């Protein structure tokens, strides 16, 4: 099979962006996470969705205000493709979520969630930004994920 060099470069760039995003979420409470989205970007979770950077910012602030939580969002089987032109992309990947309230070192357990992820991105003058991120839960168990139910979503 022949490698498409443009797709290879797209995959490299968007995979790096995704890893940087989740690293910020796991080690910096997601304080920079809203900057990875377009102003109207949608973060669609299984229990709640957040439309726009300010709602996404409020979600991550809520997570931080809950108190100590140790979390690892592990990205696996990343795939990126152009989606209707050189400035639009769709990505699919699996996320294995390990999380528990408290500070390390915590007991180890299987992931609390495995999700099939879909991202849609657009290349803006500020670089690639997420317009849509969706979690499709395939496996779940153990510790619940952090998902507030907000009346104004």
Contact map, one row per residue, 1 for C-alpha under 8 A:
111000000000000000000000000000000000000000000000000000000000000000000000000000000000000000000000000000000000000000000000000000000000000000000000000000000
111100000000000000000000000000000000000000000000000000000000000000000000000000000000000000000000000000000000000000000000000000000000000000000000000000000
111110110000000000000000000000000000000000000000000000000000000000000000000000000000000000000000000000000000000000000000000000000000000000000000000000000
011111110000000000000000000000000000000000000000000000000000000000000000000000000000000000000000000000000000000000000000000000000000000000000000000000000
001111111000000000000000000000000000000000000000000000000000000000000000000000000000000000000000000000000000000000000000000000000000000000000000000000000
000111111100000000000000000000000000000000000000000000000000000000000000000000000000000000000000000000000000000000000000000000000000000000000000000000000
001111111110000000000000000000000000000000000000000000000000000000000000000000011100000000000000000000000000000000000000000000000000000000000000000000000
001111111111000000000000000000000000000000000000000000000000000000000000000000000000000000000000000000000000000000000000000000000000000000000000000000000
000011111111100000000000000000000000000000000000000000000000000000000000000000000000000000000000000000000000000000000000000000000000000000000000000000000
000001111111110000000000000000000000000000000000000000000000000000000000000000011100000000000000000000000000000000000000000000000000000000000000000000000
000000111111111000000000000000000000000000000000000000000000000000000000000001111000000000000000000000000000000000000000000000000000000000000000000000000
000000011111111100000000000000000000000000000000000000000000000000000000000000000000000000000000000000000000000000000000000000000000000000000000000000000
000000001111111110000000000000000000000000000000000000000000000000000000000000000000000000000000000000000000000000000000000000000000000000000000000000000
000000000111111111000000000000000000000000000000000000000000000000000000000000010000000000000000000000000000000000000000000000010000000000000000000000000
000000000011111111100000000000000000000000000000000000000000000000000000000001000000000000000000000000000000000000000000000000000000000000000000000000000
000000000001111111110000000000000000000000000000000000000000000000000000000000000000000000000000000000000000000000000000000000000000000000000000000000000
000000000000111111111000000000000000000000000000000000000000000000000000000000000000000000000000000000000000000000000000000000000000000000000000000000000
000000000000011111111100000000000000000000000000000000000000000000000000000000000000000000000000000000000000000000000000000000000000000000000000000000000
000000000000001111111110000000000000000000000000000000000000000000000000001000000000000000000000000000000000000000000000000000000000000000000000000000000
000000000000000111111111000000000000000000000000000000000000000000000000000000000000000000000000000000000000000000000000000000000000000000000000000000000
000000000000000011111111100001011001000000000000000000000000000000000000000000000000000000000000000000000000000000000000000000000000000000000000000000000
000000000000000001111111110001000000000000000000000000000000000000000000100000000000000000000000000000000000000000000000000000000000000000000000000000000
000000000000000000111111111100000000000000000000000000000000000000000000100000000000000000000000000000000000000000000000000000000000000000000000000000000
000000000000000000011111111111111000000000000000000000000000000000000000000000000000000000000000000000000000000000000000000000000000000000000000000000000
000000000000000000001111111111111000000000000000000000000000000000000000000000000000000000000000000000000000000000000000000000000000000000000000000000000
000000000000000000000111111111000000000000000000000000000000000000000111100000000000000000000000000000000000000000000000000000000000000000000000000000000
000000000000000000000011111111000000000000000000000000000000000000000000000000000000000000000000000000000000000000000000000000000000000000000000000000000
000000000000000000000011111111110000000000000000000000000000000000000000000000000000000000000000000000000000000000000000000000000000000000000000000000000
000000000000000000000001111111100000000000000000000000000001101100000000000000000000000000000000000000000000000000000000000000000000000000000000000000000
000000000000000000001101111111111100000000000000000000000001100000000000000000000000000000000000000000000000000000000000000000000000000000000000000000000
000000000000000000000001100111111100000000000000000000001001100000000000000000000000000000000000000000000000000000000000000000000000000000000000000000000
000000000000000000001001100101111111000000000000000000000000000000000000000000000000000000000000000000000000000000000000000000000000000000000000000000000
000000000000000000001001100001111111100000000000000000011001000000000000000000000000000000000000000000000000000000000000000000000000000000000000000000000
000000000000000000000000000001111111100000000000000011011000000000000000000000000000000000000000000000000000000000000000000000000000000000000000000000000
000000000000000000000000000000011111110000000000000010000000000000000000000000000000000000000000000000000000000000000000000000000000000000000000000000000
000000000000000000001000000000011111110000000000000000000000000000000000000000000000000000000000000000000000000000000000000000011100000000000000000000000
000000000000000000000000000000001111111111000000000110000000000000000000000000000000000000000000000000000000000000000000000000001110000000000000000000000
000000000000000000000000000000000011111110000000000110000000000000000000000000000000000000000000000000000000000000000000000000001110000000000000000000000
000000000000000000000000000000000000111110000000000110000000000000000000000000000000000000000000000000000000000000000000000000000000000000000000000000000
000000000000000000000000000000000000111111000000001110000000000000000000000000000000000000000000000000000000000000000000000000000010000000000000000000000
000000000000000000000000000000000000111111100000001110000000000000000000000000000000000000000000000000000000000000000000000000000111000000000000000000000
000000000000000000000000000000000000100111110000111100000000000000000000000000000000000000000000000000000000000000000000000000000011100000000000000000000
000000000000000000000000000000000000000011111000111000010000000000000000000000000000000000000000000000000000000000000000000000000001110000000000000000000
000000000000000000000000000000000000000001111101110000000000000000000000000000000000000000000000000000000000000000000000000000000001111000000000000000000
000000000000000000000000000000000000000000111111100000000000000000000000000000000000000000000000000000000000000000000000000000000000011100000000000000000
000000000000000000000000000000000000000000011111100000000000000000000000000000000000000000000000000000000000000000000000000000000000001110000000000000000
000000000000000000000000000000000000000000001111100000000000000000000000000000000000000000000000000000000000000000000000000000000000000000000000001110000
000000000000000000000000000000000000000000011111110000000000000000000000000000000000000000000000000000000000000000000000000000000000000000000000001111001
000000000000000000000000000000000000000001111111111000000000000000000000000000000000000000000000000000000000000000000000000000000000000000000000000000001
000000000000000000000000000000000000000001110001111100110010000000000000000000000000000000000000000000000000000000000000000000000000000000000000000000001
000000000000000000000000000000000000000111100000111110110000000000000000000000000000000000000000000000000000000000000000000000000000000000000000000000001
000000000000000000000000000000000000111111000000011111110000000000000000000000000000000000000000000000000000000000000000000000000000000000000000000000000
000000000000000000000000000000000110111110000000001111111000000000000000000000000000000000000000000000000000000000000000000000000000000000000000000000000
000000000000000000000000000000000100000000000000000111111100000000000000000000000000000000000000000000000000000000000000000000000000000000000000000000000
000000000000000000000000000000000000000000000000011111111110000000000000000000000000000000000000000000000000000000000000000000000000000000000000000000000
000000000000000000000000000000001100000000100000011111111111000000000000000000000000000000000000000000000000000000000000000000000000000000000000000000000
000000000000000000000000000000101100000000000000000011111111100000000000000000000000000000000000000000000000000000000000000000000000000000000000000000000
000000000000000000000000000000000000000000000000000001111111110000000000000000000000000000000000000000000000000000000000000000000000000000000000000000000
000000000000000000000000000000000000000000000000010000111111111000000000000000000000000000000000000000000000000000000000000000000000000000000000000000000
000000000000000000000000000011101000000000000000000000011111111100000000000000000000000000000000000000000000000000000000000000000000000000000000000000000
000000000000000000000000000011100000000000000000000000001111111110000000000000000000000000000000000000000000000000000000000000000000000000000000000000000
000000000000000000000000000000000000000000000000000000000111111111000000000000000000000000000000000000000000000000000000000000000000000000000000000000000
000000000000000000000000000010000000000000000000000000000011111111100000000000000000000000000000000000000000000000000000000000000000000000000000010000000
000000000000000000000000000010000000000000000000000000000001111111110000000000000000000000000000000000000000000000000000000000000000000000000000000000000
000000000000000000000000000000000000000000000000000000000000111111100000000000000000000000000000000000000000000000000000000000000000000000000000000000000
000000000000000000000000000000000000000000000000000000000000011111110000000000000000000000000000000000000000000000000000000000000000000000000000000000000
000000000000000000000000000000000000000000000000000000000000001111111000000000000000000000000000000011000000000000000000000000000000000000000000000000000
000000000000000000000000000000000000000000000000000000000000000101111100000000000000000000000000000011100000000000000000000000000000000000000000000000000
000000000000000000000000000000000000000000000000000000000000000000111110000000000000000000000000001111100000000000000000000000000000000000000000000000000
000000000000000000000000010000000000000000000000000000000000000000011111000000000000000000000000001111110000000000000000000000000000000000000000000000000
000000000000000000000000010000000000000000000000000000000000000000001111100000000000000000000000111100000000000000000000000000000000000000000000000000000
000000000000000000000000010000000000000000000000000000000000000000000111110000000000000000000000111000000000000000000000000000000000000000000000000000000
000000000000000000000110010000000000000000000000000000000000000000000011111000000000000000000011110000000000000000000000000000000000000000000000000000000
000000000000000000000000000000000000000000000000000000000000000000000001111100000000000000000011110000000000000000000000000000000000000000000000000000000
000000000000000000100000000000000000000000000000000000000000000000000000111111000000000000001111000000000000000000000000000000000000000000000000000000000
000000000000000000000000000000000000000000000000000000000000000000000000011111000000000000001111000000000000000000000000000000000000000000000000000000000
000000000000000000000000000000000000000000000000000000000000000000000000001111100000000000011100000000000000000000000000000000000000000000000000000000000
000000000010001000000000000000000000000000000000000000000000000000000000001111110000000000111100000000000000000000000000000000000000000000000000000000000
000000000010000000000000000000000000000000000000000000000000000000000000000011111000000000111000000000000000000000000000000000000000000000000000000000000
000000100110010000000000000000000000000000000000000000000000000000000000000001111100000011110000000000000000000000000000000000000000000000000000000000000
000000100110000000000000000000000000000000000000000000000000000000000000000000111110000011100000000000000000000000000000000000000000000000000000000000000
000000100100000000000000000000000000000000000000000000000000000000000000000000011111111111000000000000000000000000000000000000000000000000000000000000000
000000000000000000000000000000000000000000000000000000000000000000000000000000001111110111000000000000000000000000000000000000000000000000000000000000000
000000000000000000000000000000000000000000000000000000000000000000000000000000000111110110000000000000000000000000000000000000000000000000000000000000000
000000000000000000000000000000000000000000000000000000000000000000000000000000000111111110000000000000000000000000000000000000000000000000000000000000000
000000000000000000000000000000000000000000000000000000000000000000000000000000000111111110000000000000000000000000000000000000000000000000000000000000000
000000000000000000000000000000000000000000000000000000000000000000000000000000000100111110000000000000000000000000000000011100000000000000000000000000000
000000000000000000000000000000000000000000000000000000000000000000000000000000000111111111000000000000000000000000000001111000000000000000000000000000000
000000000000000000000000000000000000000000000000000000000000000000000000000000011111111111100000000000000000000000000001110000000000000000000000000000000
000000000000000000000000000000000000000000000000000000000000000000000000000000011110000111110000000000000000000000000111100000000000000000000000000000000
000000000000000000000000000000000000000000000000000000000000000000000000000001111000000011111000000000000000000000001111000000000000000000000000000000000
000000000000000000000000000000000000000000000000000000000000000000000000000011110000000001111100000000000000000000011110000000000000000000000000000000000
000000000000000000000000000000000000000000000000000000000000000000000000001111100000000000111110000000000000000000011100000000000000000000000000000000000
000000000000000000000000000000000000000000000000000000000000000000000000001111000000000000011111000000000000000001111000000000000000000000000000000000000
000000000000000000000000000000000000000000000000000000000000000000000000111100000000000000001111100000000000000011111000000000000000000000000000000000000
000000000000000000000000000000000000000000000000000000000000000000000000111100000000000000000111110000000000001111100000000000000000000000000000000000000
000000000000000000000000000000000000000000000000000000000000000000000011110000000000000000000011111000000000001111000000000000000000000000000000000000000
000000000000000000000000000000000000000000000000000000000000000000000011110000000000000000000001111100000000111110000000000000000000000000000000000000000
000000000000000000000000000000000000000000000000000000000000000000001111000000000000000000000000111110000000001100000000000000000000000000000010100000000
000000000000000000000000000000000000000000000000000000000000000000001110000000000000000000000000011111000100000000000000000000000000000000000010000000000
000000000000000000000000000000000000000000000000000000000000000000111100000000000000000000000000001111100000000000000000000000000000000000000000000000000
000000000000000000000000000000000000000000000000000000000000000000111100000000000000000000000000000111110100000000000000000000000000000000000000000000000
000000000000000000000000000000000000000000000000000000000000000000011100000000000000000000000000000011111100000000000000000000000000000000000000000000000
000000000000000000000000000000000000000000000000000000000000000000000100000000000000000000000000000001111100000000000000000000000000000000000000000000000
000000000000000000000000000000000000000000000000000000000000000000000000000000000000000000000000000000111110000000000000000000000000000000000000000000000
000000000000000000000000000000000000000000000000000000000000000000000000000000000000000000000000000101111111000000000000000000000000000000000000000000000
000000000000000000000000000000000000000000000000000000000000000000000000000000000000000000000000000000001111100000000000000000000000000000000000000000000
000000000000000000000000000000000000000000000000000000000000000000000000000000000000000000000000000000000111110000000000000000000000000000000000000000000
000000000000000000000000000000000000000000000000000000000000000000000000000000000000000000000000010000000011111100000000000000000000000000000000000000000
000000000000000000000000000000000000000000000000000000000000000000000000000000000000000000000000010000000001111100000000000000000000000000000000000000000
000000000000000000000000000000000000000000000000000000000000000000000000000000000000000000000001111000000000111111000000000000000000000000011000000000000
000000000000000000000000000000000000000000000000000000000000000000000000000000000000000000000001111000000000111111000000000000000000000000011111100000000
000000000000000000000000000000000000000000000000000000000000000000000000000000000000000000000011110000000000001111100000000000000000000011111000100000000
000000000000000000000000000000000000000000000000000000000000000000000000000000000000000000000111100000000000001111110000000000000000000011110000000000000
000000000000000000000000000000000000000000000000000000000000000000000000000000000000000000000111000000000000000011111000000000000000001111100000000000000
000000000000000000000000000000000000000000000000000000000000000000000000000000000000000000011110000000000000000001111100000000000000001111000000000000000
000000000000000000000000000000000000000000000000000000000000000000000000000000000000000000111110000000000000000000111110000000000000111100000000000000000
000000000000000000000000000000000000000000000000000000000000000000000000000000000000000001111000000000000000000000011111000000000001111000000000000000000
000000000000000000000000000000000000000000000000000000000000000000000000000000000000000001110000000000000000000000001111100000000111110000000000000000000
000000000000000000000000000000000000000000000000000000000000000000000000000000000000000111100000000000000000000000000111110000000111100000000000000000000
000000000000000000000000000000000000000000000000000000000000000000000000000000000000000111000000000000000000000000000011111000011111000000000000000000000
000000000000000000000000000000000000000000000000000000000000000000000000000000000000001110000000000000000000000000000001111100011110000000000000000000000
000000000000000000000000000000000000000000000000000000000000000000000000000000000000001100000000000000000000000000000000111111111000000000000000000000000
000000000000000000000000000000000000000000000000000000000000000000000000000000000000001000000000000000000000000000000000011111111000000000000000000000000
000000000000000000000000000000000000000000000000000000000000000000000000000000000000000000000000000000000000000000000000001111100000000000000000000000000
000000000000000000000000000000000000000000000000000000000000000000000000000000000000000000000000000000000000000000000000001111111000000000000000000000000
000000000000000000000000000000000000000000000000000000000000000000000000000000000000000000000000000000000000000000000000001111111000000000000000000000000
000000000000010000000000000000000001000000000000000000000000000000000000000000000000000000000000000000000000000000000000111101111100000000000000000000000
000000000000000000000000000000000001110000000000000000000000000000000000000000000000000000000000000000000000000000000000111101111110000000000000000000000
000000000000000000000000000000000001110010000000000000000000000000000000000000000000000000000000000000000000000000000011110000011111100000000000000000000
000000000000000000000000000000000000110111000000000000000000000000000000000000000000000000000000000000000000000000000011110000001111100000000000000000000
000000000000000000000000000000000000000011110000000000000000000000000000000000000000000000000000000000000000000000000111100000000111110000000000000000000
000000000000000000000000000000000000000001110000000000000000000000000000000000000000000000000000000000000000000000001111000000000111111000000000000000000
000000000000000000000000000000000000000000111000000000000000000000000000000000000000000000000000000000000000000000001110000000000001111100000000000000000
000000000000000000000000000000000000000000011100000000000000000000000000000000000000000000000000000000000000000000111100000000000000111110000000000000000
000000000000000000000000000000000000000000001100000000000000000000000000000000000000000000000000000000000000000000111000000000000000011111000000000000000
000000000000000000000000000000000000000000000100000000000000000000000000000000000000000000000000000000000000000011110000000000000000001111110000000000000
000000000000000000000000000000000000000000000000000000000000000000000000000000000000000000000000000000000000000011110000000000000000000111110000000000000
000000000000000000000000000000000000000000000000000000000000000000000000000000000000000000000000000000000000000011100000000000000000000011111000000000000
000000000000000000000000000000000000000000000000000000000000000000000000000000000000000000000000000000000000001111000000000000000000000011111100000000000
000000000000000000000000000000000000000000000000000000000000000000000000000000000000000000000000000000000000001110000000000000000000000000111111000000000
000000000000000000000000000000000000000000000000000000000000000000000000000000000000000000000000000000000000000100000000000000000000000000011111000000000
000000000000000000000000000000000000000000000000000000000000000000000000000000000000000000000000001100000000000100000000000000000000000000001111100000000
000000000000000000000000000000000000000000000000000000000000000000000000000000000000000000000000000000000000000100000000000000000000000000001111110000000
000000000000000000000000000000000000000000000000000000000000000000000000000000000000000000000000001000000000000110000000000000000000000000000011111000000
000000000000000000000000000000000000000000000000000000000000001000000000000000000000000000000000000000000000000000000000000000000000000000000001111100000
000000000000000000000000000000000000000000000011000000000000000000000000000000000000000000000000000000000000000000000000000000000000000000000000111110000
000000000000000000000000000000000000000000000011000000000000000000000000000000000000000000000000000000000000000000000000000000000000000000000000011111000
000000000000000000000000000000000000000000000011000000000000000000000000000000000000000000000000000000000000000000000000000000000000000000000000001111100
000000000000000000000000000000000000000000000001000000000000000000000000000000000000000000000000000000000000000000000000000000000000000000000000000111111
000000000000000000000000000000000000000000000000000000000000000000000000000000000000000000000000000000000000000000000000000000000000000000000000000011111
000000000000000000000000000000000000000000000000000000000000000000000000000000000000000000000000000000000000000000000000000000000000000000000000000001111
000000000000000000000000000000000000000000000001111000000000000000000000000000000000000000000000000000000000000000000000000000000000000000000000000001111
